Amino acid sequence: MIKMDSDIFDLIKKANETTLKKHGNEISLERAIFLSWWCDKGDCAFCYMSTQKDKIKDPTKARRNVHNIYAEAEMCKRLNWNIEFLSGGYKSFTTAEIKEIATTIKNITGDSVWLNTGITDELEEYGSEIKGITGAVEVANPELHQKVCPSKSLDKISNMLDIAGDLGFQKAITVILGLGETLDDVDYLIDYIKDHKIDRVIFYSLNPHKETAYANSSQPASLYYVQVVSKIRLTFPDITIICGTWIDNLANIGILILSGANGITKFPLFKMFGTKYGKRVEEEVKWSERQLKGTFTDKKQLGNPESDVDPELNKFIKRYIKESLKNKY
C-alpha cells in the first residue's frame, strides 16, 4: 500500500487556516479579457500566440472589436465575475488605446482594471482607470525563463514592476507551472515576491498547445500544484492568490482553494455557463466550504439582451447570452 506523505496535508491545512483568517471565505471567479491574438514577440515556447505570428499577415486584423471587449466586460459585471486583467500581445494596441479601453471598462463595471499587456516604459500615462500592473514572470526559475521566454527580459519586467509600485499601482505576477521548474524553485519565487513587493500572484497550470515545444507535455500534478500554492500562502499570508485550471482538470479547484487560492480562473465562461462543467465549478467551491462570488449557472443573471450602457454593444451582448444558453455538452 502506498503511504501518503502527511506533510503535504499538514501544509494544506495550515494554508487553509491562514487564508480563512486573513481573507475570509469568499472565492472570486476571474476572467481575463483578451484584446488581441497578435504578439510582436511571439516566441514564448508554451504560448498559443507563438503559433500564430507567422500566420497573421495583418496584425490589426487580430485585434478584437472594442465593442465586443466592452460587451464582455458588461457580461462580467452582470455575472459578478472579476476581470482578472486586460491581456494582449506586444504592440497589439498603443498605450493610448489601452488607456481608453481601460477607462471605458471602468465606467461600465465601476472598478478599475489590472493590465497584463507586456513590458512598457509608459506607465506614467495611466491613471485611476488602472488598478495594477502584471508582470509575466511565467517561469519560477530565471535560467529556464531565458529559454522559455527569450524576448521577455526578467530584468525589464522587474524594473517595470518597481516603477509601477513607485507610481502607486499594485503589482502582480503570472507563473505557469509545468514548464520544467521544480518544487525547489519556489525559493526563487519567494525571493522575487519579497524583493518586488508583489501584491498578487496568478498561477496557471500548463495547457499544452499544438505546434509548441510543450505540445506533448503533461499538465502539472495536482499535489505538486497545491504544494507550491500552499508554500506561497504561508510565506505571504496577505497577498491575493489566483489559481487557474482547465476544463479537463476541474477536480483541482477544491484542493487549490484549500491551499490558499482567493480566486479561480482560466475557464471558457460562455461555453461552460449553465452546463455540467459550470455546475461542477460551483460544487467544488461549495465543498471547499467557501462562498462563491458570481455565478456559473444562474441564467437570470445573464440579463436583458440589450446593453445597459451603449446600444452599440447590443449585438455582442445578444451573442454572449445566446452562447451561454446553448446546450453545448
C-alpha positions in Angstrom: 0.0 0.0 0.0 1.2 3.5 -0.9 1.8 5.7 2.1 0.7 9.3 1.6 3.1 12.0 2.9 1.2 13.6 5.8 3.4 16.7 5.4 1.5 17.7 2.3 -1.8 17.6 4.0 -0.5 19.4 7.1 0.8 22.1 4.7 -2.7 22.4 3.0 -4.4 22.5 6.4 -2.2 25.4 7.6 -2.6 27.2 4.4 -6.4 26.9 4.5 -6.5 28.2 8.1 -4.3 31.2 7.1 -6.4 32.0 4.1 -9.7 32.0 6.1 -8.1 34.1 8.9 -6.7 36.7 6.5 -9.1 36.8 3.7 -12.4 35.2 4.8 -14.3 32.6 2.8 -15.2 34.3 -0.5 -13.9 32.9 -3.7 -14.0 35.0 -6.9 -14.5 33.9 -10.4 -11.8 35.6 -12.6 -12.0 36.3 -16.3 -9.0 37.6 -18.4 -10.2 39.9 -21.2 -8.1 39.4 -24.3 -7.5 42.4 -26.6 -5.8 40.7 -29.5 -4.3 37.4 -30.7 -1.2 39.1 -32.1 2.1 39.4 -30.3 5.0 41.2 -31.8 7.5 39.0 -29.8 5.6 35.7 -30.3 8.4 33.4 -29.2 7.3 32.1 -25.7 7.7 28.4 -26.0 4.4 27.5 -24.4 2.2 30.2 -25.9 -0.6 29.8 -28.5 0.2 33.2 -30.0 3.7 31.9 -30.9 2.0 29.5 -33.3 0.0 32.3 -34.9 2.6 35.0 -35.5 3.8 33.7 -38.9 0.2 33.1 -39.9 -1.1 36.6 -39.3 -0.2 38.8 -42.2 -2.0 41.9 -40.9 -1.7 42.3 -37.1 -4.6 44.9 -37.0 -7.0 42.1 -38.1 -6.1 40.1 -35.0 -7.4 42.9 -32.7 -10.8 42.4 -31.2 -13.6 44.8 -31.9 -13.6 47.2 -28.9 -17.4 46.9 -28.7 -17.0 43.2 -28.3 -14.5 43.8 -25.5 -16.9 46.2 -23.7 -19.8 43.8 -24.1 -17.7 41.1 -22.4 -16.9 43.5 -19.6 -20.6 44.2 -19.2 -21.4 40.5 -19.0 -18.7 40.0 -16.4 -20.4 42.7 -14.3 -23.8 41.0 -14.7 -22.5 37.6 -13.6 -20.4 39.2 -10.8 -17.2 37.9 -12.3 -13.9 39.8 -11.6 -11.9 41.0 -14.6 -8.6 39.3 -13.9 -6.8 41.7 -16.2 -6.7 43.1 -19.7 -4.3 41.0 -21.7 -2.8 41.5 -25.2 0.3 40.6 -27.0 3.1 43.1 -27.5 2.3 46.0 -29.9 -1.3 44.9 -30.4 -2.6 48.2 -29.0 -0.9 51.5 -28.2 -0.7 52.8 -24.7 -3.3 55.5 -25.5 -5.7 52.8 -26.9 -5.2 50.6 -23.8 -5.9 53.6 -21.6 -9.1 54.4 -23.4 -10.3 50.7 -23.2 -9.5 50.6 -19.5 -11.3 53.8 -18.9 -14.4 52.6 -20.7 -14.4 49.3 -18.8 -14.1 51.1 -15.5 -17.1 53.2 -16.5 -19.0 50.0 -17.3 -18.1 48.0 -14.2 -17.4 50.7 -11.7 -14.0 49.2 -11.0 -10.5 50.0 -12.3 -8.7 47.2 -14.1 -5.4 45.3 -14.0 -3.2 45.3 -17.0 -1.1 42.4 -18.4 -0.1 43.9 -21.7 3.7 43.4 -21.7 6.7 45.4 -20.7 6.3 49.1 -21.0 8.1 52.3 -20.0 4.9 54.4 -20.4 3.2 53.6 -17.1 3.0 57.3 -16.3 0.4 57.6 -19.0 -2.1 55.6 -16.9 -4.2 56.9 -14.0 -7.1 55.9 -11.9 -8.5 53.6 -14.6 -5.7 51.2 -13.8 -5.6 49.2 -10.5 -2.4 47.4 -11.0 0.3 46.1 -13.4 1.1 42.5 -14.1 4.5 41.1 -15.0 4.6 37.9 -16.9 7.4 36.2 -15.0 5.9 32.8 -16.3 8.7 30.5 -15.0 9.8 30.2 -11.4 13.4 29.8 -12.5 15.4 32.6 -14.1 17.7 30.3 -16.2 14.6 28.4 -17.6 12.8 31.7 -18.2 15.6 32.8 -20.6 15.0 29.7 -22.7 11.2 29.6 -22.5 10.6 33.4 -22.9 13.7 34.7 -24.7 12.3 38.1 -25.6 10.7 38.9 -22.2 13.6 40.1 -20.1 13.2 39.4 -16.4 15.2 42.4 -15.5 12.9 44.6 -17.6 9.8 43.0 -16.1 11.2 43.6 -12.6 12.1 47.2 -13.4 8.6 47.8 -14.7 7.0 46.4 -11.5 9.3 48.5 -9.3 8.3 51.7 -11.2 4.6 50.6 -11.0 4.9 50.5 -7.3 6.6 53.9 -7.2 3.6 55.3 -9.2 1.1 53.8 -6.7 -0.1 50.9 -8.7 -0.5 47.4 -7.2 1.8 44.7 -8.6 1.1 41.2 -9.8 3.0 38.4 -11.5 1.9 35.4 -13.5 3.5 32.0 -13.1 2.9 28.9 -15.2 3.6 25.5 -13.5 4.7 22.6 -15.6 7.3 24.2 -17.7 10.2 22.3 -16.3 10.6 24.0 -13.0 10.8 22.0 -9.7 9.5 22.4 -6.2 12.9 23.8 -5.2 12.3 26.8 -7.4 9.6 28.0 -5.0 12.5 29.6 -3.1 13.3 31.8 -6.1 9.7 32.7 -6.4 9.5 33.6 -2.7 12.6 35.9 -3.0 11.1 37.5 -6.1 7.8 38.3 -4.3 9.7 39.8 -1.4 12.2 41.8 -3.5 9.5 43.4 -5.6 6.7 43.7 -3.0 4.2 41.7 -5.1 0.5 42.1 -4.1 -1.0 39.3 -6.3 0.3 36.0 -7.8 -1.6 34.3 -10.5 -0.8 30.6 -11.0 -1.7 28.7 -14.2 -1.1 25.0 -15.0 0.5 24.4 -18.3 -2.0 24.0 -21.2 -0.1 22.1 -23.9 -0.9 23.8 -27.2 -0.3 22.1 -30.5 2.7 23.3 -32.5 4.5 24.5 -29.4 7.5 22.9 -27.7 5.2 21.7 -24.9 2.7 20.1 -27.2 3.3 16.6 -25.8 3.9 17.7 -22.2 1.6 16.9 -19.3 -0.1 19.3 -17.0 1.5 19.5 -13.5 0.3 17.0 -10.9 -2.4 18.4 -8.6 -0.4 17.6 -5.4 2.7 19.4 -6.9 0.5 22.4 -7.7 -1.0 22.7 -4.3 2.3 22.4 -2.5 3.5 25.5 -4.5 0.4 27.4 -3.7 0.4 26.4 0.0 4.0 27.5 0.4 3.3 30.9 -1.1 0.2 31.3 1.0 2.0 30.5 4.3 5.0 32.7 3.4 2.8 35.6 2.3 -0.5 35.5 4.3 -1.8 38.9 3.0 -1.3 38.6 -0.8 -4.0 37.6 -3.2 -3.6 34.3 -5.0 -5.5 33.4 -8.1 -5.3 29.8 -9.5 -6.0 28.7 -13.0 -7.0 25.3 -14.1 -8.6 23.9 -17.3 -12.0 22.4 -18.0 -10.3 18.9 -18.0 -9.0 19.5 -14.5 -11.9 20.9 -12.6 -11.2 18.5 -9.8 -8.2 20.6 -8.9 -10.4 23.6 -7.8 -11.3 22.4 -4.4 -7.8 21.5 -3.3 -6.4 24.7 -4.7 -8.9 26.7 -2.7 -7.9 24.8 0.4 -4.3 25.5 -0.4 -4.7 29.3 -0.4 -6.5 30.5 -3.6 -8.7 33.6 -3.3 -10.0 33.2 -6.8 -10.1 30.7 -9.7 -9.6 31.4 -13.4 -8.9 30.1 -16.9 -12.4 29.0 -17.8 -14.3 29.4 -21.1 -17.1 31.4 -19.4 -19.7 31.4 -22.0 -19.2 27.9 -23.2 -19.3 26.5 -19.7 -22.1 28.6 -18.3 -25.1 26.6 -17.2 -23.5 23.3 -18.2 -22.5 20.3 -16.1 -19.0 21.9 -16.0 -20.3 25.2 -14.7 -22.2 23.3 -12.0 -19.0 21.4 -11.2 -17.1 24.6 -10.5 -19.8 25.8 -8.1 -19.8 22.4 -6.4 -16.1 22.4 -6.0 -16.4 25.8 -4.2 -19.3 24.7 -2.1 -17.5 21.6 -0.9 -14.4 23.7 0.0 -16.8 25.5 2.4 -16.4 28.8 0.6 -18.8 31.4 -0.6 -18.7 31.9 -4.4 -18.7 35.5 -5.7 -20.5 35.4 -9.0 -22.3 32.6 -10.8 -21.7 29.9 -13.3 -25.3 28.7 -13.6 -27.9 31.4 -12.8 -29.5 32.2 -16.1 -31.4 35.2 -14.7 -28.1 37.0 -14.2 -27.4 37.0 -17.9 -30.0 39.8 -18.0 -31.6 41.7 -20.9 -30.3 41.0 -24.4 -29.7 44.8 -24.8 -26.8 46.6 -23.3 -27.3 48.7 -20.1 -24.7 51.2 -21.2 -24.4 51.6 -25.0 -26.7 50.4 -27.9 -23.6 49.7 -30.0 -22.9 46.8 -27.7 -26.3 45.2 -28.2 -25.4 42.6 -30.9 -22.4 41.4 -28.9 -24.5 41.2 -25.7 -27.1 39.1 -27.6 -24.3 36.9 -28.9 -22.8 36.3 -25.4 -26.2 35.5 -24.0 -27.1 33.1 -26.8 -23.7 31.3 -26.4 -24.4 31.0 -22.7 -27.8 29.4 -23.2 -26.7 26.8 -25.8 -26.7 23.2 -24.8 -23.1 22.7 -25.6 -22.2 19.5 -23.8 
